[in-house]
Amino acid sequence: MTELSPAEFKDVALEGIAKISVRDTPRRQVLWVLEAADSLGDGKLTASEIEHILKKAFRIDVPWQAINGVKLLSGKPRPVRSRKTKRGKSFEISQEGRSELSEQEELVTYIDPSRALSNMRTVEKLLSSLSGHMQLCDPYVNERTLDRLVDCTGVSEIKLLTTHLQPTKVRIEENLRAFRQQHKHVSIEVRVALGRELHDRYILDDKNFYLLGTSLNNIGLKQSFIVRLGGNRGHLGQVVVSEFNRLWSTGTVV
């Protein structure tokens, strides 16, 4: 049995990685324990040890049989390495596992209106992390929206789909010209969707899919959430991309 006690895991704080809870998937729970074990100086744990730690420290039930099974920790490249030790078959998190664990973080970000500066930094970090081709669906667009898009330093193209231009279309056109002149490395286009089909607000780039609880120009002014729904290559992401492209193809260019 590992010399690490379950109590030690309760106090572990992994930089940039939130603690596990019963709401997490068993895969994430196991990867977190292995990463925590590594930070505590004993990165190799058996399935029984992982089960024991999860149960005693977090009241999470993941049977050792499932951990030892093929499906839970499958994938290429594998998120863990396994080897025989004196304690039996032991698991150790791999670099791929660490990357996966980090990518799963901050699935839901709470925007607290009482923390204005922190909110600004959170939104800036999200927008600056976007890359490639960006699609933004937001029913309400004003000058503040374009001010936010300045933080999208990693994208090469921005497609902004909306239904309401505030205060006027002429004002937005003026701001678009200024944006293009100052940020010549980014191709930006705004279209107004036909009818009033838009309600949800979301962002897609080459890798990610984010759902916004409020319009981009209002983030930080009221309580809201930013939800990362995973990659845009998944089924839901593909459905949303297809719907965006349909509305974009019939929209009016600003």
VENBELJO-V212323 format. One record per backbone hydrogen bond with DSSP energy under -1.0 kcal/mol. CO is the residue of the C=O (numbers start at 0). NH is the residue of the N-H. If there is no record, write none. Layout:
CO_NH, CO_NH
//
This chain:
4_7, 5_9, 8_11, 13_16, 20_23, 24_28, 25_29, 26_30, 27_31, 28_32, 29_33, 30_34, 31_35, 32_36, 33_37, 34_38, 35_39, 36_41, 37_40, 44_90, 45_49, 46_50, 47_51, 48_52, 49_53, 50_54, 51_55, 52_56, 53_57, 53_59, 62_66, 63_67, 70_73, 78_93, 80_91, 82_89, 84_87, 87_84, 89_82, 90_44, 91_80, 93_97, 94_98, 95_99, 96_100, 97_101, 98_102, 99_103, 101_104, 106_227, 108_225, 110_223, 111_114, 114_118, 115_119, 116_120, 117_121, 118_122, 119_123, 120_124, 121_125, 122_126, 123_127, 124_128, 130_205, 131_155, 131_156, 133_158, 134_203, 135_160, 136_201, 138_162, 138_163, 140_165, 141_145, 142_146, 143_147, 144_148, 147_150, 148_151, 150_152, 153_131, 155_186, 156_133, 157_188, 158_135, 159_190, 160_137, 161_192, 163_140, 167_171, 168_172, 169_173, 170_174, 171_175, 172_176, 173_177, 174_178, 175_179, 176_180, 177_181, 178_182, 182_185, 186_157, 188_159, 189_253, 190_161, 191_251, 200_211, 201_136, 202_209, 203_134, 206_231, 207_204, 208_228, 209_202, 210_226, 214_217, 217_220, 223_110, 224_212, 225_108, 226_210, 229_208, 230_233, 233_237, 234_238, 235_239, 236_240, 237_241, 238_242, 239_243, 240_244, 241_245, 242_246, 243_247, 244_248, 251_191
//
